[in-house]
């Protein structure tokens, strides 16, 4: 979404509200959070090449990455192990001589494939990646212990130290329960070694496991289904993928009774935190990387003549690294700023609503009973940018989902520059 970049090292908060297009008595409030796409106060090296629009070319911290690659039998397919190797080969080209890479694997047993090596030694790293072969069981927990031990041995204070797990999320040998695996990484996360999980494949793919690992490891989670998506995660979005700018980020929205009768958060059910825990800094929350955005939508019923502020948004977070004190900021949104018509809202507001509506349809939400894929496609098509390949892909997915459900969805949108 086209949020303006904040001009400070705090978060940019962007609020917008408009009538709901399908529910006449309801309104929508969008809460957008943005971070700086660069961190010029951090010394380091520039990225070696742009890689695409929006790439962070400002200075960043040196990276010390430990790849933990699932080489179990369930990874034996081109969209899994094959794509993992191609993705990591591409990532290596985005790094420089101050960055290091180590590689560990797990299947029925664990293996230390490559000790920390300068990213400038691309031939050595690529040869190690190409040597990986899949087969056997899935001792994920043992693999986690090995990868974190390797990362801990080479930990550099003030740099970005991260374990990157590449897997389909299946864990079927040893201490494989979620709780046991999650608890084994919490100590390292507290020491400043963060985690990124990257999911591959379909069929037996364990989405919940991969997301929970990233949450516990104070990191982020991605799903890669194509080489173009790999180039986005490890190229265009590299800085945000591997560099955390805020830890334990909590967002609290207070709706004021003078303006609001009731409200509902759209999605995010598994990210909910009790109101009483907002200022409890012992409660774990989410992490945000350089240039990342967070968007939340609320379905709201306003009073007939709302007065004063509709809502106040508060954000609380900690700086990255070992325990730092939390800081807080707040922004109020007046009821008088609500648009009179849905079409008056910005294109990015309408696009966000289209994406959220599509998600609710896919998961069979009871709030989407009277909404069709065609309705969603119309919203997205009218809001999309004509040169956005990503938004064209979104429309293609809506059309495909409609076809799978027996609904023909007409889409005429095509990007001018793919």
N, C-alpha and C positions, 0 to 999 in steps of 0.2 A: 504494500500500500504506500501511497506517496505522502507519507508523513514528512514534514520538514525536519531536517536534522537539528537536534538541540545545539545551542551555542555554548553550553557548559558541559562539565563532566557528569552532571546529574541526568535524570531521565527527562525526555520531552513527553508531555502528557497532552493528548489531543482528544477533545470531547465533541461529539456531534449527536444531534437527536432529530428525529423526523417521524411522521405518522407511519404506522405499519401499513404496507400496501394491500394486505388481505384481511386484516382484522380491524374493522372500522373504529373500535373503541380503544385500540392499543397504540402505543408508540414504541420506538426503538431508540436505545441509547448505545452509542459506540464509544468504548474507552480504548484509545490507542496509546501504546507506550513505545517510545523509540530511544535508541542509544546512539552515541557517536559512532560513526563507521570507521573512525581512526582513533588512535591513542597517542598523539604526538609527544606526550610527556614521557613516554617509555622509550628508553634507548634500545636500539637494535638495528636490524638490517631491513631494507626495503624488500618487498616481494620480488622474486626474480623476473616475473613477467606478469602482464595484466591479467590474462586469462578470461576476460570478459567484462561487460559493463558492471559497474558497481564494486569492482574489486578494491579492497583496501590497499592503497599504495603508500600509506603513511608508515612510519616506523612501528615495529611491533617487537614483542619480546622474542628472544630465541626460544625455539621449541625443542623439547626432549620427549619424543613420542615412542611409546612401546606398543607395537602392533600385537594384539593377541588374536590369532586367526584360528577359527574353528575348522579343523581338517577331518572331522568325523565323516562317517559314511553318508549321513544325511545331506552333506554339502556337495555330493558328487553330481553336479550338473553345471552347465555353462552359465545359468543365471545365478549360481551360487559361487562355487570356488573359482570358476573362470572369470566371473565379473569382479570378485574380490581382488584377484591378482591384477587385473587391468586397472581397477580403481586405485590400488596402492601404487602401481607404477606411475600413474598420472600424478598422484599426490607428491611423489618424490621430485617430480620436475618443478613443483611450485615452491620448493624449499631452497635454502642456501647453506653455505659452509658453517654457519653458526648453529644450525639445527642438527639434531642427531636422531637416528632411528635405530630401534632394537626390535627384534621379531621373536615371538614365542608362539607355539601352537599347542593345541590340545585335541585329542581324540580319545582313544582308550587310555592313553598316557600323555604326559606333557613333554615338550621338547624346547630347548633353548636353541633357536635357529641362528640368530645373529646378535652378537653383543652390540652395545651402542656404537654406532658408526656415523661419521659425518655425512650429512646429506649430499655433500659434494662427490662422494664415492658412489655415484649412481650405478655403475656397472656391478659393483659388489652387491648392492642392495637388490637390484633387479634379479641378479642370479640367484640370490637367496629366495626371493619370492617365487621364481619359476621352478625352484626345487620342491615346492610344497606339493604333497600328494594327499588325497582324501581317502579315508577308510577307517573302520573301527567304531568304537563307542564314543561317548560324549562326556568326558570328565571336566565339565565346565569349571567347577569350583577349584579343582587343582590347577587348572590353567590360570584362573584369576590370581591365585596365591603366587604362582610363578611370575606372572607379568608384573604384579605390584612389587614383588621382591626385586625384580630387575630395575623397575623404575625408581624404587627407593634407594638402591645402591648407587644410582647415578643422579640423584636429586641435586638440583642447583637452585639455591634460594634466589628469588627475584626473577627467575625464568618461568616459562610455562611447562610444567611437568604433567604429562597426560598419558593414560592408557587408552588405546582405541581398540574396542572389541568388535570383531567382524564375524557374524554368526547368523544362523537362522533361529537362534534362541532355544534350541532343543538341548535338554540336559538330562541324561538318563543313566549316568554312572556315578557312584559315590554319593556324597552329601548334596543331593540335587534339589532339595526343596528350596522354594524361593527364599524363605527366612534364613536358612543356613548360608546360602550364597550371598545374600544381601548383607548379613552381619559380618561376613569375612572381609568386606571392603570398606566398612565405615571408618576404621581407624586410619587407613591411608588417606581417605578423603579429608579427614580432619587435619592431616599433616600437609595438605596442599597438593596432593597428587589427584587430579581430577580424571573423569572418565567420559569418553564419548562411545556410544554404542551405535553400530551401523548394521541394520538388518538386511538380509538378502533372501530371495526365493519366496515360494508360495507353498501351498499344501500343508506341511507340518509347521509352518512359520509361527513362532511364539511371540507375538507382538507385545503382550503384557509383560513378559519377562524382560525383553530388551528395554522397554520404557522404565521399568522399576529399577533395573541395574543403573541406568543413567541417572535417575533421580537420587538413588542412594550414593552414587559416586560423585555427586555435585557436578554433573555434566549435562550433556545433551544427547538427543536420540534422533537418528535419521533412518530412512528406509531408501535403499537404492535398487531400482528396478531396471536401470539401463545405464549405458556408458555416459549418455548426456547428463543424467542425474548425478552420476559420480563426478563429472567435471564441474557441476554446479556446487556440490557439497565440498569438494576438495580443491576447487579453483576459485570460482566467483565468490563463494561464501567462506573461503578458507579462514579468514581472520575470526569470523564469528563462530566457526566450527571448533576451533582449537584455542581461542583466547577468551576467557571469562572476564567480564568487566563488573559483574555484580552477583553476589551469592545470596541465597535465602531471600529471594525477592518475594514480597507479599504485597498484594493489591487489595485494598478494602474500599468498597463503594458504599457510602451512607446516603440513603434516599430520605429526603425530608418530607415529613407528614403534611406540611403546608402545600406541597405540590403533587405528591405521589400517594396513590391508594395502595397499590401492590406492584410487585416486580418479580421477574424470573430470569436467572442467569441462563443463557443459551449454551449448553455444553459445559465442559470443564468440571463435570461431576466428580471425577477422580482427582481433581486438584483443589478441592474445597478445603478451607481451613476455618475452624471455629472462630467466631468474632473475638472470643476471649483470648485467643492465641496470637492475635495480630501483633501485639507488642511483647510476646513471649519469645525471646530470641533463642531459646533452646529448641524451639519447634522448627524442624527442617522445612525448607520451601524450595522454590525453583531457582535455577541459574540462568543468566542471560549473557550471551557473547557479544563481541564487538559488532555493531551495526544491526543487531537483531531487533525485531519488533514483536510486540505482544498485542493482540487485539481481543477484546471481550465485547459481547453484545448482550444487552438486557432488553427483555420484553416488559414494557412498563404500562400501567394504567394510570393516567393523570387525573387529577381533579378537574372539574369543569372550568374553574378559573384559578389555575395554579399561580402561586405568588412566591417571591423570593427565589432561593436556590433550589433547583430540582435535585441535585446530588453534589456530594463532595467526595473526591477521589483521593485516597492516601496511598502512598507507596513507601515501603520500608525495605531496606536492603543493607547488605554488608559489602565492603570492598573485598576483592579476591585475596586468597592466601589464608594462612592460619588465622585463628579467631580475631576478628576486627569488630569494633563497636558498630551497631546499626545506626543508620541515619534515616530520616523521614522527611517527606515533602507532601504537600497537599495542593489540590486545585479544585475550585468550586465551579459548578456549571449552572447558570441562571435559567429558570423556566422560560424566561422571555426569549432565549436564544434558540428554542426549538423551531425547526422549519415548519411551515404551514402545510406543505405537500411533500410526499416522498420523493418526487422527481426534483425537488429543490436541493436535495442532499447531494453531496459531492459524489462523483463516480466511484471513488474508493469506498465510500460508505455503502453505496448500493451493491458494489461488488462483494464486500464483506458479508452483507446480508444474504446475497445469493450463495456464497460458499457455505455459510452456516445452515441455510435451508437445505442445500444439497446433502450436507452431512446428516441432518436430522432425518431426511428421507432414507438415506442409506442404512441407518441404524434402526429404522422402523419406529421412530419416536411417535408417541401418541399426539404430539403437537403438530404433526405433519399429515394428519389423516385426510385433510381436504386440499392438500397441495400436490401438484403434479410435477413431473420432471420438466414438462413444457413450461410451466409457470416459472420454475427456477431458471431455465435456459433463457427465457425472455428477460428476466432481471439481469443476468450476467451479460447477455449479448448487448443490452442497452448501456451497460456501464463499462464494458471492456475497452481497453485501448487498442486501436487498429494495428499497432505494431508489436503486440505482445504475444510471443509464441506460447508462453505459459498459460495465458488466459484462453488462447485457442485450444490448448490441450485440455484445459478444464471443461470447455464446452464439448469437446469430443467425448470426454468421460461422462458428462451428463447425458449426452445422446446415447452412448453405449449402455449406461445404466437403465435408461428408459426402455431401450430395445429389449434388454434382459427381463424387464418387468412387463413386457407386452405393450409398451407405449411408444408410438412413433413420435420422435422429437425432431422438429425442423430446425436446423442450424445453418445460417448462411455466413457467419463470421469467419473470416480468414485473416491471419496476420499479414501485413504488407512486407515485413522483413522477418523471415523465420531463421 
